[in-house]
Amino acid sequence: MAAEKKKVKPIDFESNTFKQMKDDMMSELNVLLREMERHGSEDGVMTVKIVVHTEEKQLDDGKPHVVPSFKHKIKTGFNVQHEKEGELAGDYVLKRNDKNLYQLELLTEQLDMMEEEVE
């Protein structure tokens, strides 16, 4: 009986070893770009984490062999910023009574009379 020819699978990113990870990356990249466009975001991030594990196993030939496994996790995210501006200034002065801070309307001639009424 002729010996079976064993498959050789290179460990590189160009081979099919990481095909599922590359497919997942492309899928997540498309989702990220679509969501960024939908929300008007200009910056996004995709993080790929690969966990490499090796385990020594005794196979059919009775010898110990190192068997690798590769797990991946892909995260994407982007910033959506909403901004409104306004100003609160100019017509009030900050005052303090015994208990609290308060704002008092700035009417220069009446400032002293108003201050007495509030306190």
Phi and psi in radians as a Rosetta constraint file:
Dihedral C 1 N 2 CA 2 C 2 CIRCULARHARMONIC -1.320 0.35
Dihedral N 2 CA 2 C 2 N 3 CIRCULARHARMONIC 2.536 0.35
Dihedral C 2 N 3 CA 3 C 3 CIRCULARHARMONIC -1.174 0.35
Dihedral N 3 CA 3 C 3 N 4 CIRCULARHARMONIC 2.428 0.35
Dihedral C 3 N 4 CA 4 C 4 CIRCULARHARMONIC -1.245 0.35
Dihedral N 4 CA 4 C 4 N 5 CIRCULARHARMONIC 2.470 0.35
Dihedral C 4 N 5 CA 5 C 5 CIRCULARHARMONIC -1.429 0.35
Dihedral N 5 CA 5 C 5 N 6 CIRCULARHARMONIC 2.181 0.35
Dihedral C 5 N 6 CA 6 C 6 CIRCULARHARMONIC -1.495 0.35
Dihedral N 6 CA 6 C 6 N 7 CIRCULARHARMONIC 2.527 0.35
Dihedral C 6 N 7 CA 7 C 7 CIRCULARHARMONIC -1.322 0.35
Dihedral N 7 CA 7 C 7 N 8 CIRCULARHARMONIC 2.451 0.35
Dihedral C 7 N 8 CA 8 C 8 CIRCULARHARMONIC -1.907 0.35
Dihedral N 8 CA 8 C 8 N 9 CIRCULARHARMONIC 2.228 0.35
Dihedral C 8 N 9 CA 9 C 9 CIRCULARHARMONIC -2.152 0.35
Dihedral N 9 CA 9 C 9 N 10 CIRCULARHARMONIC 1.849 0.35
Dihedral C 9 N 10 CA 10 C 10 CIRCULARHARMONIC -1.093 0.35
Dihedral N 10 CA 10 C 10 N 11 CIRCULARHARMONIC 2.619 0.35
Dihedral C 10 N 11 CA 11 C 11 CIRCULARHARMONIC -1.755 0.35
Dihedral N 11 CA 11 C 11 N 12 CIRCULARHARMONIC 1.496 0.35
Dihedral C 11 N 12 CA 12 C 12 CIRCULARHARMONIC -2.678 0.35
Dihedral N 12 CA 12 C 12 N 13 CIRCULARHARMONIC 2.906 0.35
Dihedral C 12 N 13 CA 13 C 13 CIRCULARHARMONIC -1.394 0.35
Dihedral N 13 CA 13 C 13 N 14 CIRCULARHARMONIC -0.181 0.35
Dihedral C 13 N 14 CA 14 C 14 CIRCULARHARMONIC -1.495 0.35
Dihedral N 14 CA 14 C 14 N 15 CIRCULARHARMONIC -0.415 0.35
Dihedral C 14 N 15 CA 15 C 15 CIRCULARHARMONIC -1.482 0.35
Dihedral N 15 CA 15 C 15 N 16 CIRCULARHARMONIC -3.086 0.35
Dihedral C 15 N 16 CA 16 C 16 CIRCULARHARMONIC -1.426 0.35
Dihedral N 16 CA 16 C 16 N 17 CIRCULARHARMONIC -0.025 0.35
Dihedral C 16 N 17 CA 17 C 17 CIRCULARHARMONIC -0.956 0.35
Dihedral N 17 CA 17 C 17 N 18 CIRCULARHARMONIC -0.735 0.35
Dihedral C 17 N 18 CA 18 C 18 CIRCULARHARMONIC -1.905 0.35
Dihedral N 18 CA 18 C 18 N 19 CIRCULARHARMONIC 0.490 0.35
Dihedral C 18 N 19 CA 19 C 19 CIRCULARHARMONIC -1.020 0.35
Dihedral N 19 CA 19 C 19 N 20 CIRCULARHARMONIC -0.827 0.35
Dihedral C 19 N 20 CA 20 C 20 CIRCULARHARMONIC -1.057 0.35
Dihedral N 20 CA 20 C 20 N 21 CIRCULARHARMONIC -0.711 0.35
Dihedral C 20 N 21 CA 21 C 21 CIRCULARHARMONIC -1.115 0.35
Dihedral N 21 CA 21 C 21 N 22 CIRCULARHARMONIC -0.769 0.35
Dihedral C 21 N 22 CA 22 C 22 CIRCULARHARMONIC -1.120 0.35
Dihedral N 22 CA 22 C 22 N 23 CIRCULARHARMONIC -0.699 0.35
Dihedral C 22 N 23 CA 23 C 23 CIRCULARHARMONIC -1.088 0.35
Dihedral N 23 CA 23 C 23 N 24 CIRCULARHARMONIC -0.750 0.35
Dihedral C 23 N 24 CA 24 C 24 CIRCULARHARMONIC -1.134 0.35
Dihedral N 24 CA 24 C 24 N 25 CIRCULARHARMONIC -0.676 0.35
Dihedral C 24 N 25 CA 25 C 25 CIRCULARHARMONIC -1.088 0.35
Dihedral N 25 CA 25 C 25 N 26 CIRCULARHARMONIC -0.779 0.35
Dihedral C 25 N 26 CA 26 C 26 CIRCULARHARMONIC -1.122 0.35
Dihedral N 26 CA 26 C 26 N 27 CIRCULARHARMONIC -0.715 0.35
Dihedral C 26 N 27 CA 27 C 27 CIRCULARHARMONIC -1.088 0.35
Dihedral N 27 CA 27 C 27 N 28 CIRCULARHARMONIC -0.842 0.35
Dihedral C 27 N 28 CA 28 C 28 CIRCULARHARMONIC -1.162 0.35
Dihedral N 28 CA 28 C 28 N 29 CIRCULARHARMONIC -0.616 0.35
Dihedral C 28 N 29 CA 29 C 29 CIRCULARHARMONIC -1.103 0.35
Dihedral N 29 CA 29 C 29 N 30 CIRCULARHARMONIC -0.730 0.35
Dihedral C 29 N 30 CA 30 C 30 CIRCULARHARMONIC -1.133 0.35
Dihedral N 30 CA 30 C 30 N 31 CIRCULARHARMONIC -0.719 0.35
Dihedral C 30 N 31 CA 31 C 31 CIRCULARHARMONIC -1.111 0.35
Dihedral N 31 CA 31 C 31 N 32 CIRCULARHARMONIC -0.771 0.35
Dihedral C 31 N 32 CA 32 C 32 CIRCULARHARMONIC -1.031 0.35
Dihedral N 32 CA 32 C 32 N 33 CIRCULARHARMONIC -0.853 0.35
Dihedral C 32 N 33 CA 33 C 33 CIRCULARHARMONIC -1.113 0.35
Dihedral N 33 CA 33 C 33 N 34 CIRCULARHARMONIC -0.703 0.35
Dihedral C 33 N 34 CA 34 C 34 CIRCULARHARMONIC -1.111 0.35
Dihedral N 34 CA 34 C 34 N 35 CIRCULARHARMONIC -0.776 0.35
Dihedral C 34 N 35 CA 35 C 35 CIRCULARHARMONIC -1.219 0.35
Dihedral N 35 CA 35 C 35 N 36 CIRCULARHARMONIC -0.632 0.35
Dihedral C 35 N 36 CA 36 C 36 CIRCULARHARMONIC -1.090 0.35
Dihedral N 36 CA 36 C 36 N 37 CIRCULARHARMONIC -0.760 0.35
Dihedral C 36 N 37 CA 37 C 37 CIRCULARHARMONIC -1.117 0.35
Dihedral N 37 CA 37 C 37 N 38 CIRCULARHARMONIC -0.749 0.35
Dihedral C 37 N 38 CA 38 C 38 CIRCULARHARMONIC -1.104 0.35
Dihedral N 38 CA 38 C 38 N 39 CIRCULARHARMONIC -0.633 0.35
Dihedral C 38 N 39 CA 39 C 39 CIRCULARHARMONIC -1.706 0.35
Dihedral N 39 CA 39 C 39 N 40 CIRCULARHARMONIC 0.002 0.35
Dihedral C 39 N 40 CA 40 C 40 CIRCULARHARMONIC 1.243 0.35
Dihedral N 40 CA 40 C 40 N 41 CIRCULARHARMONIC 0.537 0.35
Dihedral C 40 N 41 CA 41 C 41 CIRCULARHARMONIC -1.618 0.35
Dihedral N 41 CA 41 C 41 N 42 CIRCULARHARMONIC 2.485 0.35
Dihedral C 41 N 42 CA 42 C 42 CIRCULARHARMONIC -1.731 0.35
Dihedral N 42 CA 42 C 42 N 43 CIRCULARHARMONIC -0.310 0.35
Dihedral C 42 N 43 CA 43 C 43 CIRCULARHARMONIC -2.248 0.35
Dihedral N 43 CA 43 C 43 N 44 CIRCULARHARMONIC 2.296 0.35
Dihedral C 43 N 44 CA 44 C 44 CIRCULARHARMONIC -2.363 0.35
Dihedral N 44 CA 44 C 44 N 45 CIRCULARHARMONIC 2.908 0.35
Dihedral C 44 N 45 CA 45 C 45 CIRCULARHARMONIC -2.383 0.35
Dihedral N 45 CA 45 C 45 N 46 CIRCULARHARMONIC 2.417 0.35
Dihedral C 45 N 46 CA 46 C 46 CIRCULARHARMONIC -2.207 0.35
Dihedral N 46 CA 46 C 46 N 47 CIRCULARHARMONIC 2.180 0.35
Dihedral C 46 N 47 CA 47 C 47 CIRCULARHARMONIC -2.008 0.35
Dihedral N 47 CA 47 C 47 N 48 CIRCULARHARMONIC 2.289 0.35
Dihedral C 47 N 48 CA 48 C 48 CIRCULARHARMONIC -2.024 0.35
Dihedral N 48 CA 48 C 48 N 49 CIRCULARHARMONIC 2.197 0.35
Dihedral C 48 N 49 CA 49 C 49 CIRCULARHARMONIC -2.040 0.35
Dihedral N 49 CA 49 C 49 N 50 CIRCULARHARMONIC 2.250 0.35
Dihedral C 49 N 50 CA 50 C 50 CIRCULARHARMONIC -2.050 0.35
Dihedral N 50 CA 50 C 50 N 51 CIRCULARHARMONIC 2.141 0.35
Dihedral C 50 N 51 CA 51 C 51 CIRCULARHARMONIC -1.778 0.35
Dihedral N 51 CA 51 C 51 N 52 CIRCULARHARMONIC 2.156 0.35
Dihedral C 51 N 52 CA 52 C 52 CIRCULARHARMONIC -1.872 0.35
Dihedral N 52 CA 52 C 52 N 53 CIRCULARHARMONIC 2.245 0.35
Dihedral C 52 N 53 CA 53 C 53 CIRCULARHARMONIC -2.259 0.35
Dihedral N 53 CA 53 C 53 N 54 CIRCULARHARMONIC 2.429 0.35
Dihedral C 53 N 54 CA 54 C 54 CIRCULARHARMONIC -2.164 0.35
Dihedral N 54 CA 54 C 54 N 55 CIRCULARHARMONIC 2.543 0.35
Dihedral C 54 N 55 CA 55 C 55 CIRCULARHARMONIC -2.440 0.35
Dihedral N 55 CA 55 C 55 N 56 CIRCULARHARMONIC 2.388 0.35
Dihedral C 55 N 56 CA 56 C 56 CIRCULARHARMONIC -1.548 0.35
Dihedral N 56 CA 56 C 56 N 57 CIRCULARHARMONIC 2.176 0.35
Dihedral C 56 N 57 CA 57 C 57 CIRCULARHARMONIC -2.265 0.35
Dihedral N 57 CA 57 C 57 N 58 CIRCULARHARMONIC 2.589 0.35
Dihedral C 57 N 58 CA 58 C 58 CIRCULARHARMONIC -1.648 0.35
Dihedral N 58 CA 58 C 58 N 59 CIRCULARHARMONIC 2.100 0.35
Dihedral C 58 N 59 CA 59 C 59 CIRCULARHARMONIC -1.711 0.35
Dihedral N 59 CA 59 C 59 N 60 CIRCULARHARMONIC -3.017 0.35
Dihedral C 59 N 60 CA 60 C 60 CIRCULARHARMONIC -0.968 0.35
Dihedral N 60 CA 60 C 60 N 61 CIRCULARHARMONIC -0.492 0.35
Dihedral C 60 N 61 CA 61 C 61 CIRCULARHARMONIC -1.376 0.35
Dihedral N 61 CA 61 C 61 N 62 CIRCULARHARMONIC -0.024 0.35
Dihedral C 61 N 62 CA 62 C 62 CIRCULARHARMONIC 1.434 0.35
Dihedral N 62 CA 62 C 62 N 63 CIRCULARHARMONIC -0.019 0.35
Dihedral C 62 N 63 CA 63 C 63 CIRCULARHARMONIC -1.798 0.35
Dihedral N 63 CA 63 C 63 N 64 CIRCULARHARMONIC 2.623 0.35
Dihedral C 63 N 64 CA 64 C 64 CIRCULARHARMONIC -1.308 0.35
Dihedral N 64 CA 64 C 64 N 65 CIRCULARHARMONIC 2.438 0.35
Dihedral C 64 N 65 CA 65 C 65 CIRCULARHARMONIC -2.340 0.35
Dihedral N 65 CA 65 C 65 N 66 CIRCULARHARMONIC 2.567 0.35
Dihedral C 65 N 66 CA 66 C 66 CIRCULARHARMONIC -1.534 0.35
Dihedral N 66 CA 66 C 66 N 67 CIRCULARHARMONIC 2.149 0.35
Dihedral C 66 N 67 CA 67 C 67 CIRCULARHARMONIC -1.960 0.35
Dihedral N 67 CA 67 C 67 N 68 CIRCULARHARMONIC 2.039 0.35
Dihedral C 67 N 68 CA 68 C 68 CIRCULARHARMONIC -1.543 0.35
Dihedral N 68 CA 68 C 68 N 69 CIRCULARHARMONIC 2.699 0.35
Dihedral C 68 N 69 CA 69 C 69 CIRCULARHARMONIC -2.408 0.35
Dihedral N 69 CA 69 C 69 N 70 CIRCULARHARMONIC 2.633 0.35
Dihedral C 69 N 70 CA 70 C 70 CIRCULARHARMONIC -2.288 0.35
Dihedral N 70 CA 70 C 70 N 71 CIRCULARHARMONIC 2.183 0.35
Dihedral C 70 N 71 CA 71 C 71 CIRCULARHARMONIC -2.070 0.35
Dihedral N 71 CA 71 C 71 N 72 CIRCULARHARMONIC 2.529 0.35
Dihedral C 71 N 72 CA 72 C 72 CIRCULARHARMONIC -2.236 0.35
Dihedral N 72 CA 72 C 72 N 73 CIRCULARHARMONIC 2.695 0.35
Dihedral C 72 N 73 CA 73 C 73 CIRCULARHARMONIC -2.443 0.35
Dihedral N 73 CA 73 C 73 N 74 CIRCULARHARMONIC 2.251 0.35
Dihedral C 73 N 74 CA 74 C 74 CIRCULARHARMONIC -2.091 0.35
Dihedral N 74 CA 74 C 74 N 75 CIRCULARHARMONIC 2.210 0.35
Dihedral C 74 N 75 CA 75 C 75 CIRCULARHARMONIC -2.107 0.35
Dihedral N 75 CA 75 C 75 N 76 CIRCULARHARMONIC 2.474 0.35
Dihedral C 75 N 76 CA 76 C 76 CIRCULARHARMONIC -2.255 0.35
Dihedral N 76 CA 76 C 76 N 77 CIRCULARHARMONIC 2.725 0.35
Dihedral C 76 N 77 CA 77 C 77 CIRCULARHARMONIC -2.919 0.35
Dihedral N 77 CA 77 C 77 N 78 CIRCULARHARMONIC 2.816 0.35
Dihedral C 77 N 78 CA 78 C 78 CIRCULARHARMONIC -2.689 0.35
Dihedral N 78 CA 78 C 78 N 79 CIRCULARHARMONIC 2.815 0.35
Dihedral C 78 N 79 CA 79 C 79 CIRCULARHARMONIC -1.698 0.35
Dihedral N 79 CA 79 C 79 N 80 CIRCULARHARMONIC 2.330 0.35
Dihedral C 79 N 80 CA 80 C 80 CIRCULARHARMONIC -2.059 0.35
Dihedral N 80 CA 80 C 80 N 81 CIRCULARHARMONIC 2.059 0.35
Dihedral C 80 N 81 CA 81 C 81 CIRCULARHARMONIC -2.005 0.35
Dihedral N 81 CA 81 C 81 N 82 CIRCULARHARMONIC 2.315 0.35
Dihedral C 81 N 82 CA 82 C 82 CIRCULARHARMONIC -2.018 0.35
Dihedral N 82 CA 82 C 82 N 83 CIRCULARHARMONIC 2.439 0.35
Dihedral C 82 N 83 CA 83 C 83 CIRCULARHARMONIC -2.464 0.35
Dihedral N 83 CA 83 C 83 N 84 CIRCULARHARMONIC 2.374 0.35
Dihedral C 83 N 84 CA 84 C 84 CIRCULARHARMONIC -2.319 0.35
Dihedral N 84 CA 84 C 84 N 85 CIRCULARHARMONIC 2.540 0.35
Dihedral C 84 N 85 CA 85 C 85 CIRCULARHARMONIC -2.163 0.35
Dihedral N 85 CA 85 C 85 N 86 CIRCULARHARMONIC 2.654 0.35
Dihedral C 85 N 86 CA 86 C 86 CIRCULARHARMONIC -2.875 0.35
Dihedral N 86 CA 86 C 86 N 87 CIRCULARHARMONIC 3.117 0.35
Dihedral C 86 N 87 CA 87 C 87 CIRCULARHARMONIC -2.543 0.35
Dihedral N 87 CA 87 C 87 N 88 CIRCULARHARMONIC 2.406 0.35
Dihedral C 87 N 88 CA 88 C 88 CIRCULARHARMONIC -2.122 0.35
Dihedral N 88 CA 88 C 88 N 89 CIRCULARHARMONIC 1.777 0.35
Dihedral C 88 N 89 CA 89 C 89 CIRCULARHARMONIC -2.891 0.35
Dihedral N 89 CA 89 C 89 N 90 CIRCULARHARMONIC 2.786 0.35
Dihedral C 89 N 90 CA 90 C 90 CIRCULARHARMONIC 1.777 0.35
Dihedral N 90 CA 90 C 90 N 91 CIRCULARHARMONIC -0.739 0.35
Dihedral C 90 N 91 CA 91 C 91 CIRCULARHARMONIC -1.802 0.35
Dihedral N 91 CA 91 C 91 N 92 CIRCULARHARMONIC 0.075 0.35
Dihedral C 91 N 92 CA 92 C 92 CIRCULARHARMONIC -2.353 0.35
Dihedral N 92 CA 92 C 92 N 93 CIRCULARHARMONIC 2.662 0.35
Dihedral C 92 N 93 CA 93 C 93 CIRCULARHARMONIC -2.036 0.35
Dihedral N 93 CA 93 C 93 N 94 CIRCULARHARMONIC 2.634 0.35
Dihedral C 93 N 94 CA 94 C 94 CIRCULARHARMONIC -1.531 0.35
Dihedral N 94 CA 94 C 94 N 95 CIRCULARHARMONIC 2.259 0.35
Dihedral C 94 N 95 CA 95 C 95 CIRCULARHARMONIC -2.279 0.35
Dihedral N 95 CA 95 C 95 N 96 CIRCULARHARMONIC 2.830 0.35
Dihedral C 95 N 96 CA 96 C 96 CIRCULARHARMONIC -2.332 0.35
Dihedral N 96 CA 96 C 96 N 97 CIRCULARHARMONIC 2.316 0.35
Dihedral C 96 N 97 CA 97 C 97 CIRCULARHARMONIC -1.833 0.35
Dihedral N 97 CA 97 C 97 N 98 CIRCULARHARMONIC -2.916 0.35
Dihedral C 97 N 98 CA 98 C 98 CIRCULARHARMONIC -1.080 0.35
Dihedral N 98 CA 98 C 98 N 99 CIRCULARHARMONIC -0.504 0.35
Dihedral C 98 N 99 CA 99 C 99 CIRCULARHARMONIC -1.831 0.35
Dihedral N 99 CA 99 C 99 N 100 CIRCULARHARMONIC -0.722 0.35
Dihedral C 99 N 100 CA 100 C 100 CIRCULARHARMONIC -2.461 0.35
Dihedral N 100 CA 100 C 100 N 101 CIRCULARHARMONIC 2.878 0.35
Dihedral C 100 N 101 CA 101 C 101 CIRCULARHARMONIC -1.535 0.35
Dihedral N 101 CA 101 C 101 N 102 CIRCULARHARMONIC 2.600 0.35
Dihedral C 101 N 102 CA 102 C 102 CIRCULARHARMONIC -2.637 0.35
Dihedral N 102 CA 102 C 102 N 103 CIRCULARHARMONIC 2.880 0.35
Dihedral C 102 N 103 CA 103 C 103 CIRCULARHARMONIC -1.820 0.35
Dihedral N 103 CA 103 C 103 N 104 CIRCULARHARMONIC 2.395 0.35
Dihedral C 103 N 104 CA 104 C 104 CIRCULARHARMONIC -2.113 0.35
Dihedral N 104 CA 104 C 104 N 105 CIRCULARHARMONIC 2.270 0.35
Dihedral C 104 N 105 CA 105 C 105 CIRCULARHARMONIC -1.023 0.35
Dihedral N 105 CA 105 C 105 N 106 CIRCULARHARMONIC 2.389 0.35
Dihedral C 105 N 106 CA 106 C 106 CIRCULARHARMONIC -1.518 0.35
Dihedral N 106 CA 106 C 106 N 107 CIRCULARHARMONIC 1.679 0.35
Dihedral C 106 N 107 CA 107 C 107 CIRCULARHARMONIC -2.184 0.35
Dihedral N 107 CA 107 C 107 N 108 CIRCULARHARMONIC 1.692 0.35
Dihedral C 107 N 108 CA 108 C 108 CIRCULARHARMONIC -0.887 0.35
Dihedral N 108 CA 108 C 108 N 109 CIRCULARHARMONIC -0.745 0.35
Dihedral C 108 N 109 CA 109 C 109 CIRCULARHARMONIC -1.249 0.35
Dihedral N 109 CA 109 C 109 N 110 CIRCULARHARMONIC -0.573 0.35
Dihedral C 109 N 110 CA 110 C 110 CIRCULARHARMONIC -1.731 0.35
Dihedral N 110 CA 110 C 110 N 111 CIRCULARHARMONIC 0.035 0.35
Dihedral C 110 N 111 CA 111 C 111 CIRCULARHARMONIC -0.983 0.35
Dihedral N 111 CA 111 C 111 N 112 CIRCULARHARMONIC -0.821 0.35
Dihedral C 111 N 112 CA 112 C 112 CIRCULARHARMONIC -1.133 0.35
Dihedral N 112 CA 112 C 112 N 113 CIRCULARHARMONIC -0.698 0.35
Dihedral C 112 N 113 CA 113 C 113 CIRCULARHARMONIC -1.178 0.35
Dihedral N 113 CA 113 C 113 N 114 CIRCULARHARMONIC -0.735 0.35
Dihedral C 113 N 114 CA 114 C 114 CIRCULARHARMONIC -1.138 0.35
Dihedral N 114 CA 114 C 114 N 115 CIRCULARHARMONIC -0.663 0.35
Dihedral C 114 N 115 CA 115 C 115 CIRCULARHARMONIC -1.117 0.35
Dihedral N 115 CA 115 C 115 N 116 CIRCULARHARMONIC -0.680 0.35
Dihedral C 115 N 116 CA 116 C 116 CIRCULARHARMONIC -1.154 0.35
Dihedral N 116 CA 116 C 116 N 117 CIRCULARHARMONIC -0.671 0.35
Dihedral C 116 N 117 CA 117 C 117 CIRCULARHARMONIC -1.170 0.35
Dihedral N 117 CA 117 C 117 N 118 CIRCULARHARMONIC -0.637 0.35
Dihedral C 117 N 118 CA 118 C 118 CIRCULARHARMONIC -1.269 0.35
Dihedral N 118 CA 118 C 118 N 119 CIRCULARHARMONIC -0.687 0.35
